[in-house]
Amino acid sequence: MNILLLNSKIPFPIENGANLRMYNIFNRLKNNHRVYLLCFISNKSEEKYLKDARDIFEDIELVFIKSNRKTRYQKFTKLLRIFRWDFLFSGNINLSYRNLFQEKIYKIIKNHSIDVMHVHLAGMAHLCYDVKIAPKLLDIPDCLSLTKERSIELNYFNKISIYYWYEKLLLYKSIQFEKKITNYFNICTTVSESDSNYYKKINPKVLLKVIPNGVDLQYFNQKYLLNDMVPSVIFWGSMDFAPNIDAVCYFYNEIFPEIRKHYDKITFIIAGSSPVEKIIALSDDPDVIVTGFVDDIRPWIQKASVCITPMRIGSGIKNKILEAMAMNKPVVSTTLGGGGINLIDGENILLADDKYTFAEAVKKLIDDKSLRDKISLNGRKLVEKDHNWSSISIEYYNAYTKILSESKEKNPCS
């Protein structure tokens, strides 16, 4: 089968969940299929990642985007786009780039006899929703509307505040966008039942398949490094991502002080690329380490006593939980943070949804080795069973086969 991936950029380096997902799926699909990539590039420095990408993709087509400074007129026209159904994304790629992108799509499909298009993330959907030359799968791991709804509920905006109504408008537009865009794809895939159920609520007609995220079980393993003697907790992820920023600040301000009362010394490690200023500022605390981007997260995970996922907003599956479990590390998470994973509180994870029970769960794991060992062992068993990238890539192949077969039935002469 010939498969074309439409992605926003070259899926390297693997420093966020989106790149991680595409790398692991297509690195396995390439073994039995021919895979191709069409994406945008906005900076010459990104070309250094082409070598890694060419190890996976048979051919790569790029559309170069110029990043010009916006004039006042451009800023005003951007504001007017709020009345469009797709304004959330139409501002990122102007019409000329959209036309060029579609020209490249038709060229690749013709030159390489593409069977199926894999469109990654809703932000790419508006560029090709009206392309009908090949069956299309839309991969939308995180539901934008669900994330926005949870953010509004968490922040308790004053209803007379302009921010409240602006956020409500963004939620309405997100729902409008996702409801419309999902109509144009043969099938849509998401990573969790909660995301799937939300999509079905806003668009009952959508054909959805839940395919969870996986973890590289050989790369993430328990034999990497020994623990440090000093108790420590770790959170990792893209540190310019709003749900991650909220989780870290919530833990530091509300939970960490409760834990500190119990220990003479405990370290909070915050690892991940692009930390914003409020995260960097936490490193002024001698008990906090902010690493920034790291080439290899494994030593940091193994260094920690407990891995934490105190998420209060967001959607989809948290790869950090899967990676911790694969390395036989115990995890404490909110129920929301553990969404999309078959978790059993007290068996393969500890779940806590308020600051006091979260703090108690962390202390319990640090102090009780037998509980740590039990949670760690069961976590590894869970990811081995349900989150193997090889089986997940097969599920995508099955989805491609389904829509390709249905397309041929509708168009027998194609």
C-alpha positions in Angstrom: 0.0 0.0 0.0 1.2 3.6 -0.8 0.4 6.0 2.1 0.8 9.8 2.1 1.2 11.6 5.4 0.2 15.2 5.5 1.9 16.8 8.5 2.4 20.4 9.6 6.2 20.0 9.7 9.0 17.4 9.5 8.2 15.0 12.4 11.7 15.5 14.0 13.1 16.0 16.5 10.9 13.7 18.6 10.3 16.2 21.4 6.5 16.3 21.6 3.6 13.9 21.4 2.7 14.7 17.8 6.1 13.9 16.5 6.4 10.8 18.7 3.1 9.4 17.4 4.0 9.9 13.7 7.5 8.6 14.0 6.5 5.4 15.7 3.5 4.7 13.4 5.3 5.4 10.1 8.6 3.9 11.2 6.7 0.6 11.4 4.5 1.0 8.4 7.5 1.6 6.2 8.5 -2.1 6.7 5.6 -3.4 4.6 4.4 -0.3 2.8 5.6 2.7 0.9 5.1 5.9 2.9 5.5 9.5 1.7 5.5 12.8 3.4 4.1 16.3 2.5 4.7 19.0 5.1 5.5 22.7 5.6 8.9 24.1 6.5 9.4 27.7 7.7 13.1 27.8 8.7 16.2 26.6 6.9 17.4 25.1 10.1 14.6 22.5 10.0 16.3 21.0 6.9 18.8 19.2 9.2 15.9 16.8 10.2 15.4 15.7 6.6 18.1 13.0 6.9 16.1 11.3 9.7 12.9 11.7 7.8 14.4 10.1 4.7 15.2 7.0 6.7 11.4 6.5 6.9 9.8 8.1 3.9 10.3 7.1 0.3 9.9 10.7 -0.9 9.4 14.0 0.9 7.8 17.2 -0.5 8.1 20.5 1.3 6.1 23.7 1.1 8.2 26.6 2.3 6.4 29.3 4.4 7.8 32.8 4.7 7.3 34.3 8.2 6.8 38.0 7.5 6.2 40.7 10.1 2.5 41.5 10.1 1.3 44.9 9.1 -1.6 46.7 10.9 -3.8 45.8 7.9 -2.9 42.2 8.1 -3.6 42.2 11.9 -7.0 43.7 11.2 -7.9 41.2 8.5 -6.8 38.4 10.9 -9.3 39.8 13.4 -12.0 39.7 10.9 -11.4 36.0 10.3 -13.1 35.3 13.6 -16.3 35.2 11.6 -15.1 32.3 9.5 -15.9 28.7 10.5 -12.2 27.7 10.1 -10.7 30.8 11.5 -8.8 28.9 14.2 -6.5 27.5 11.5 -7.0 29.6 8.4 -4.7 32.3 9.9 -1.7 30.0 10.0 -1.6 29.2 6.3 -2.8 31.9 3.8 -4.7 31.0 0.7 -1.7 31.0 -1.6 0.1 28.3 0.5 -3.2 26.3 0.7 -3.3 26.3 -3.1 0.3 25.3 -3.4 -0.2 22.6 -0.8 -3.1 21.1 -2.7 -1.0 21.2 -6.0 1.6 19.1 -4.2 -1.0 16.6 -3.0 -2.3 16.0 -6.5 1.3 15.7 -7.8 2.3 13.1 -5.2 -0.9 11.1 -5.6 -0.4 11.0 -9.4 3.4 10.3 -9.3 3.3 7.6 -6.6 -0.1 6.1 -7.0 -1.1 6.9 -3.5 -3.8 4.7 -2.0 -4.7 6.5 1.2 -4.0 9.9 2.7 -3.2 10.1 6.5 -3.9 13.7 7.7 -2.4 14.4 11.1 -4.2 16.9 13.4 -7.2 19.1 12.8 -4.9 22.0 11.9 -4.0 20.3 8.6 -7.6 19.2 7.9 -8.7 22.6 6.4 -6.0 22.4 3.8 -7.2 19.2 2.2 -10.8 18.5 3.4 -12.1 19.1 -0.2 -9.5 16.9 -1.9 -11.4 13.8 -3.1 -8.9 12.1 -5.3 -8.0 9.5 -2.6 -9.6 8.2 0.6 -8.6 10.2 3.6 -8.1 9.4 7.3 -8.0 12.2 9.8 -5.9 11.5 12.9 -7.1 13.8 15.7 -5.6 12.5 19.0 -6.7 15.5 21.1 -10.2 17.0 20.9 -9.7 20.8 20.7 -13.3 21.5 21.9 -13.0 19.2 24.9 -9.7 20.8 25.9 -11.2 24.3 25.6 -14.3 23.3 27.5 -12.2 21.9 30.4 -10.1 25.0 30.5 -13.1 27.2 30.8 -14.5 25.1 33.6 -11.2 25.1 35.5 -10.6 28.9 35.2 -14.0 30.0 36.5 -13.9 33.2 34.5 -16.2 36.1 35.7 -19.1 36.0 33.3 -19.0 39.7 32.9 -15.3 39.5 31.9 -14.4 39.9 28.2 -12.0 36.9 28.7 -14.9 34.7 29.5 -16.9 35.6 26.4 -13.8 35.4 24.2 -13.1 31.9 25.6 -16.7 30.9 25.0 -16.4 32.2 21.4 -13.3 30.1 20.9 -15.2 27.0 22.3 -18.1 27.7 19.9 -15.8 28.1 17.0 -13.8 24.9 17.9 -17.0 22.9 18.0 -18.1 24.5 14.7 -14.8 23.7 13.1 -14.5 20.1 14.3 -18.1 19.3 13.5 -17.7 20.5 9.9 -14.3 19.2 9.2 -14.9 15.6 10.3 -17.7 15.3 7.7 -15.1 15.4 4.9 -13.0 12.3 5.9 -13.7 8.6 5.3 -12.7 7.9 8.9 -11.4 9.8 11.9 -9.1 8.3 14.6 -8.6 9.4 18.2 -6.7 8.0 21.1 -9.3 7.8 23.9 -13.0 7.0 24.5 -13.6 10.4 26.1 -12.3 12.2 23.0 -14.3 9.8 20.8 -17.5 10.3 22.8 -17.1 14.1 22.6 -16.6 14.0 18.8 -19.8 11.9 18.5 -21.7 14.4 20.6 -20.8 17.3 18.4 -21.1 15.3 15.1 -23.2 12.1 15.5 -22.5 11.3 11.8 -18.8 11.0 12.1 -17.1 7.6 11.6 -14.6 7.2 14.5 -12.1 4.6 15.5 -10.2 4.7 18.8 -6.5 3.8 18.4 -4.5 4.5 21.5 -0.9 5.8 21.7 1.9 3.3 22.3 5.3 3.3 23.8 8.6 1.9 22.5 9.0 -1.0 25.0 12.7 -1.6 24.0 13.8 2.0 24.3 11.9 2.6 27.5 12.9 -0.1 29.9 13.8 -0.6 33.6 17.6 -1.3 33.1 18.8 2.2 32.4 20.2 3.8 35.6 19.9 3.3 39.4 17.8 5.7 41.5 19.3 8.6 43.3 19.2 8.4 47.1 17.4 11.7 47.4 13.6 11.4 46.9 12.4 13.2 43.8 9.4 13.6 41.5 9.4 14.3 37.8 7.1 15.8 35.2 8.0 15.9 31.6 6.6 17.2 28.3 6.6 20.2 26.0 6.8 23.1 28.5 5.2 25.7 26.3 2.0 23.6 26.1 -0.8 25.2 28.2 -2.1 22.0 29.9 1.5 21.1 30.9 2.2 24.6 32.2 -1.0 24.5 34.3 -0.1 21.0 35.7 3.4 22.0 36.7 2.2 25.3 38.4 -0.6 23.5 40.1 1.7 20.9 41.5 4.4 23.4 42.6 2.0 25.8 44.2 -0.6 23.5 45.7 0.9 20.0 46.1 4.6 20.2 46.5 4.5 22.3 49.7 2.5 19.5 51.3 5.1 16.9 50.3 8.0 19.0 51.4 6.7 19.0 55.0 7.4 15.3 55.1 11.1 15.3 53.9 14.3 17.0 54.8 15.1 17.1 51.1 13.0 16.4 48.0 13.6 17.4 44.4 11.0 18.4 41.7 12.3 17.8 38.2 10.6 19.6 35.3 12.0 18.2 32.0 11.0 19.2 28.5 11.5 21.6 25.6 10.7 25.3 25.3 9.9 26.1 29.0 8.1 29.4 29.3 9.3 32.1 31.6 7.0 31.2 34.5 8.4 27.6 34.4 12.0 28.8 34.2 11.4 31.0 37.2 10.7 27.9 39.3 14.3 27.0 39.0 15.1 29.8 41.5 13.9 27.3 44.1 16.9 25.1 45.0 14.6 22.1 45.2 13.5 22.5 41.6 15.4 21.5 38.4 14.2 22.8 35.1 16.1 21.0 32.4 14.8 22.4 29.2 15.1 20.2 26.1 17.0 16.9 26.8 18.3 14.5 24.1 17.3 11.5 26.2 14.6 11.6 28.9 15.3 8.1 30.3 18.1 9.0 32.7 15.8 11.7 34.2 12.9 9.3 34.5 15.0 6.7 36.2 16.5 9.3 38.5 13.1 10.1 40.0 11.3 8.2 42.8 7.8 8.9 41.4 6.5 10.2 38.1 3.6 12.7 38.3 0.8 13.7 35.9 -1.3 16.3 37.8 -3.3 17.3 34.7 -6.4 19.5 35.1 -7.0 20.4 31.4 -6.3 18.7 28.1 -7.5 15.6 26.3 -6.0 12.5 24.6 -3.5 10.1 26.1 -0.5 11.3 28.2 2.6 9.6 26.7 4.5 10.4 29.9 2.4 7.8 31.8 3.1 5.1 29.2 6.8 5.9 29.2 7.0 5.8 33.0 5.2 2.5 33.1 7.4 1.0 30.5 10.4 1.9 32.6 8.8 0.3 35.7 8.3 3.6 37.4 5.3 4.3 39.7 2.9 7.1 38.6 0.5 9.4 40.5 -2.0 11.0 38.2 -5.3 12.8 38.2 -8.2 10.9 36.7 -8.2 13.3 33.7 -4.4 12.8 33.2 -4.9 9.1 33.0 -7.6 9.3 30.3 -7.5 6.7 27.5 -5.4 4.2 29.5 -6.9 1.1 31.3 -5.9 2.2 34.8 -6.8 0.6 38.1 -6.2 2.8 41.1 -4.0 1.0 43.6 -3.0 -1.7 41.1 -1.0 0.0 38.3 -1.2 3.6 39.3 -2.4 5.9 42.1 -5.1 8.3 41.1 -5.8 11.5 43.0 -8.0 14.5 42.1 -7.4 17.0 44.9 -4.1 18.4 46.2 -4.1 16.6 49.6 -4.8 13.1 48.2 -2.2 13.7 45.5 0.4 14.7 48.0 -0.4 11.7 50.2 -0.2 9.3 47.2 3.3 10.6 46.3 4.5 10.3 49.9 3.0 6.8 50.1 5.0 5.7 47.0 8.2 7.2 48.2 8.0 5.6 51.6 6.6 2.2 50.7 9.0 0.1 48.5 6.6 -2.8 48.3 3.8 -0.6 46.9 6.3 1.1 44.5 7.3 -2.4 43.2 3.7 -3.5 42.8 2.5 -0.4 40.9 5.7 -0.5 38.8 5.4 -4.1 37.8 1.7 -3.9 37.0 2.3 -0.7 35.0 4.8 -2.4 32.8 2.5 -5.4 32.2 -0.3 -2.9 31.1 1.8 -1.2 28.5 3.1 -4.5 27.2 -0.4 -5.7 26.7 -2.3 -2.6 25.4 0.3 0.0 24.1 2.7 -1.7 21.8 3.4 0.5 18.7 3.7 -2.5 16.4 0.1 -3.6 17.1 -1.0 0.1 16.9 0.5 0.5 13.4 -1.4 -2.6 12.3 -4.6 -1.0 13.5 -3.9 1.9 11.3 -3.2 -0.4 8.3 -6.6 -2.0 9.0 -8.3 1.4 9.0 -6.6 2.2 5.7 -7.8 -1.1 4.2 -11.3 -0.5 5.3 -11.7 3.0 3.8 -9.8 1.9 0.6 -12.2 -1.0 0.2 -15.3 1.1 0.8 -14.0 3.7 -1.7 -13.5 1.1 -4.4 -17.0 -0.2 -3.8 -18.5 3.3 -4.3 -16.2 4.0 -7.3 -15.6 0.6 -9.0 -13.9 2.1 -12.0 -11.4 4.1 -10.0 
